[in-house]
Amino acid sequence: MFCTYVHTISGSSNLIEGSGRAYIVLPNGTKFCIDNALFSSQSRRNLLSFKDIRRNGCHIETINEGKKEHLPITKIISMQKLVLEKLYALSFGLYYTEMRTIESHVVMH
C-alpha cells in the first residue's frame, strides 16, 4: 500500500491510501463516476472537481436567487437544459452538497 501526505482545504490529510474508480450519488439522485478518485480513511470531506462534473456529461454555472448564490449542475436532455442538482455557497466561497457512495471495494495496491 502506498502512502502520501496531502494538503486540502480542511487541513493536512495524513495519507492517501489508494486510488481508483468511485461512484457517487448526489442528493437528487445524480450519479457520477470518478475514474481517478483518491482514498483516505482519515478524510472527513470530499472534493468534486469541475473536470469530473464535465466528464460525466454535465455543466455548471453560477446563479444568484435573492441573496443566495448556488451552482446548478445541469445537463442538456432532448435539447432542454435541466437542473439536476444545486450546490449552495458557504460564506467563505466554497460550495457544498452531500454525497453517498454507490458501492465500495477494498482498496488494494
Secondary structure as UniProt FT lines:
FT   STRAND          6..8
FT   TURN            9..10
FT   STRAND          11..13
FT   STRAND          18..25
FT   TURN            27..28
FT   STRAND          31..39
FT   TURN            41..42
FT   HELIX           50..55
FT   TURN            56..57
FT   STRAND          59..60
FT   STRAND          63..65
FT   TURN            66..67
FT   STRAND          68..77
FT   TURN            78..79
FT   STRAND          80..89
FT   TURN            91..92
FT   STRAND          95..96
FT   STRAND          100..101
//
